Amino acid sequence: MPRACPGRVPPAGHTGATRRDPRARPAPAVVTADAAWRPTAPGSAGEGRPLALVAEHGRRSPHAGRSFFSRAAPCRCGDRHQAPRVARGAVRLDRRALARRFSTVLASISTNADRTFPEAVSQKETRMAKTQWVSRLLNRGADDDPWAVSSASVTRGQLRGAVAEFDEIFRKQGIGEGSSVLLRMTPSFTYLQVLLGLWSRGAQVVLVDFRLKPAEYEPLVQQVRPQYLVAAAGARGPVAGFRQESDFTVRQLPDGRPAVDDIRLVQFSSGSSGRPKVIGRPADSVLAEIERHAALPGIPGTDDRMMLLNSVMHNMGLVSGVLHALASGATLIIPPTLRPAEVIRLMAATRTTAVYGTPVHYDLLSRVADRPQLLALRLAVSGGERVPQETFDNFRARFGLPISPVYGLTEIGLIAGDLSGTSVPPQLGLPAPGADVKVVDEELHVRMDRSPYLYGEHADRYTDGWLRTYDRVRQDSATGVLSMLGRADSLAVIGGLKVDLTEVENVLLAHDRVTEAVVTHGEVIEAFVGADPAIGADELTVWCRERLSPVKVPKRFHVTRLLPRNSMGKLIRDRALMHGRVLSESPSRAQGER
């Protein structure tokens, strides 16, 4: 790798002080075919800013045909490089003016509700609405207001400065309205700043989890065919925890296709029940979800310190966590590590008032023996999958408050929730304000203006303005509260009788040595069980026969200590995937047909 220059000569009077942990290693230099960015090195001219562009030794962009740096500056290596030119203050003032104009646009739309959008505003204003929607989120609060905390804190002014800086960088790369960009970075504040910078450019951003292996990741890239790739640099393999800053590279890809219409956010479904679906959301869908969150009674607001345990790469972590906190004025807290004892210590140190996570997080937190008092904690919110009754009870006993459910889909975001503490599993709460739902034959449908699936896929899931969720629910006729029954595809017809595989799972989970269970149906009913290694198929068969009719008793049991989960922390439910994972990892624990 070419030698990386140490950076520009610090200005006179520079103290060399740094906000970094003095134990931290310097960020590695990155050299790529296009352009690379890394956090500002301690002692450089850009030190003290939340993130800065750093010139590498002799690097220019071959695609742009000109340097990204426009002014020569002395360097500690003795050469002269081009210094970054970012008029941060001017950019920020301009963005505030744009935000004020955007508010006028929205008012015009509201006033002219009986007219079409092009009739209500000019084409210029329409383009502004598409590219400047993120300003509504960024411009809340004063510059010195706290935005987020991890191993160090970041103010809202620092966030705005970093986003404006990246906006300019991406502009020079040719990224703008209609560009499609795949974002695959390590979880960090840099990741979030880059995402907001790309959205500020009007780009369609495809989020891909950094933890995916090549066999999982490459087919997704082939599906979406982005024009640009913004990817992590200087790291290999899974990354544990959350970073303040991270390196990344930008590369233009051949044969990429432009953005789909006005889609701004592209995500993939969890893939827990099969091949991931490609889901696209326009800006107004994301903003509408943020508004639904804001309307939930008890939602964290300006005076709250909100800890996020969910991945920022997925919908609950990104929209329910990051974007809601940004819009509401809450201070976001993201632990640098998810070790349960460390998480609880950080909750106490920051006086966390609300925590967002998944059932797995709450189960682990409940197991911490020695923990400080969390006097400020008033709310614990869980989503992603149903909270097991044991986890609900243990957390309530140890922390003195219930786990509040929220329910949603990647396709639309938040659909239902209850933050009052009165709902217990399997209750999900009332439909969120602004969510239009109906229950047909115990299956939930949600109204959407358009199909969320890109490239013409999954047409059977969206009909006449209604999205079929495949989640089976019951709605209380008196209160309207939704309760989860299971998945519509968890119903199997055996010998002419309908068997609810969720019921079989619940029976298995009632066993005191069983921690996880997934029941599937192919030729026969099979149970994949996470349990004490000493437990055997004979014991589980007897257990089920005492509690289920013969047609519901699994014919095959596959027992392992832990069942496989996807990158979102959900149990994998696809039968073929489970066979591949469980049988390959623990072939000696697979039990024969009963």
KADA-V478922 format. One record per residue. RES is the residue in one letter. OMEGA is omega as a letter, one per 40 degrees, with the letter a starting at -180 (999 if undefined). Layout:
# KADA-V478922
RES:OMEGA
RES:OMEGA
This chain:
# KADA-V478922
M:i
P:i
R:i
A:i
C:a
P:i
G:a
R:i
V:a
P:i
P:i
A:i
G:a
H:a
T:a
G:i
A:a
T:i
R:a
R:i
D:a
P:i
R:a
A:i
R:i
P:i
A:a
P:i
A:a
V:i
V:a
T:a
A:a
D:a
A:a
A:i
W:i
R:i
P:i
T:i
A:i
P:i
G:i
S:a
A:a
G:a
E:i
G:i
R:a
P:a
L:a
A:i
L:a
V:i
A:i
E:a
H:i
G:a
R:i
R:i
S:i
P:a
H:a
A:a
G:i
R:a
S:i
F:a
F:a
S:a
R:a
A:i
A:i
P:a
C:a
R:i
C:i
G:i
D:i
R:i
H:i
Q:a
A:i
P:i
R:i
V:i
A:a
R:a
G:a
A:i
V:a
R:i
L:a
D:a
R:i
R:i
A:i
L:i
A:i
R:i
R:i
F:i
S:i
T:i
V:a
L:i
A:i
S:i
I:a
S:a
T:a
N:a
A:a
D:i
R:i
T:a
F:i
P:i
E:a
A:a
V:i
S:i
Q:i
K:i
E:i
T:i
R:i
M:a
A:a
K:a
T:a
Q:a
W:a
V:i
S:i
R:a
L:a
L:a
N:i
R:i
G:i
A:a
D:a
D:i
D:i
P:i
W:a
A:i
V:i
S:i
S:i
A:a
S:i
V:i
T:i
R:i
G:i
Q:i
L:a
R:i
G:a
A:a
V:i
A:i
E:i
F:i
D:a
E:i
I:a
F:i
R:i
K:i
Q:a
G:i
I:a
G:a
E:a
G:i
S:i
S:a
V:i
L:a
L:a
R:a
M:i
T:a
P:a
S:i
F:i
T:i
Y:a
L:i
Q:i
V:i
L:i
L:i
G:i
L:i
W:i
S:i
R:a
G:a
A:i
Q:a
V:i
V:a
L:i
V:a
D:a
F:a
R:a
L:i
K:a
P:a
A:i
E:a
Y:a
E:i
P:i
L:i
V:i
Q:i
Q:a
V:i
R:a
P:i
Q:a
Y:i
L:i
V:a
A:i
A:i
A:i
G:i
A:i
R:i
G:a
P:i
V:i
A:i
G:a
F:a
R:i
Q:a
E:i
S:i
D:i
F:i
T:i
V:a
R:i
Q:a
L:i
P:i
D:i
G:i
R:a
P:a
A:i
V:i
D:a
D:a
I:i
R:a
L:i
V:i
Q:i
F:i
S:a
S:a
G:a
S:a
S:i
G:a
R:i
P:i
K:i
V:a
I:i
G:a
R:i
P:a
A:a
D:i
S:i
V:i
L:i
A:i
E:i
I:i
E:i
R:i
H:a
A:a
A:i
L:i
P:i
G:a
I:i
P:a
G:a
T:a
D:a
D:i
R:a
M:i
M:a
L:i
L:i
N:i
S:i
V:a
M:a
H:a
N:a
M:i
G:a
L:a
V:a
S:a
G:a
V:a
L:i
H:i
A:i
L:a
A:a
S:a
G:i
A:i
T:a
L:i
I:a
I:a
P:i
P:i
T:i
L:i
R:a
P:a
A:i
E:i
V:a
I:i
R:i
L:i
M:i
A:a
A:a
T:a
R:i
T:i
T:a
A:i
V:i
Y:a
G:i
T:i
P:i
V:i
H:a
Y:i
D:a
L:i
L:a
S:a
R:i
V:a
A:a
D:a
R:i
P:i
Q:i
L:a
L:a
A:a
L:a
R:a
L:i
A:a
V:a
S:i
G:i
G:i
E:a
R:i
V:i
P:a
Q:a
E:i
T:i
F:a
D:a
N:a
F:a
R:a
A:a
R:a
F:i
G:i
L:a
P:i
I:a
S:a
P:i
V:a
Y:i
G:i
L:i
T:a
E:a
I:a
G:a
L:i
I:a
A:i
G:i
D:a
L:a
S:a
G:a
T:a
S:i
V:i
P:e
P:a
Q:i
L:a
G:i
L:i
P:a
A:i
P:a
G:i
A:a
D:a
V:i
K:i
V:a
V:a
D:i
E:i
E:a
L:i
H:i
V:a
R:i
M:a
D:a
R:i
S:i
P:a
Y:a
L:i
Y:i
G:a
E:i
H:a
A:a
D:a
R:a
Y:a
T:i
D:i
G:a
W:i
L:i
R:a
T:a
Y:i
D:i
R:a
V:i
R:i
Q:i
D:a
S:a
A:a
T:a
G:a
V:i
L:i
S:a
M:i
L:a
G:i
R:i
A:i
D:i
S:i
L:i
A:i
V:a
I:a
G:i
G:a
L:i
K:i
V:i
D:a
L:i
T:i
E:i
V:i
E:a
N:i
V:i
L:a
L:i
A:i
H:a
D:i
R:i
V:a
T:a
E:i
A:i
V:a
V:a
T:i
H:i
G:i
E:i
V:i
I:i
E:i
A:i
F:a
V:i
G:a
A:i
D:a
P:a
A:a
I:a
G:a
A:a
D:i
E:i
L:i
T:i
V:i
W:a
C:a
R:i
E:a
R:a
L:i
S:a
P:a
V:a
K:a
V:i
P:i
K:i
R:i
F:i
H:a
V:i
T:a
R:a
L:i
L:a
P:i
R:i
N:a
S:i
M:a
G:i
K:i
L:i
I:a
R:i
D:a
R:a
A:i
L:i
M:i
H:a
G:a
R:a
V:a
L:i
S:a
E:a
S:a
P:a
S:a
R:i
A:a
Q:a
G:a
E:a
R:999
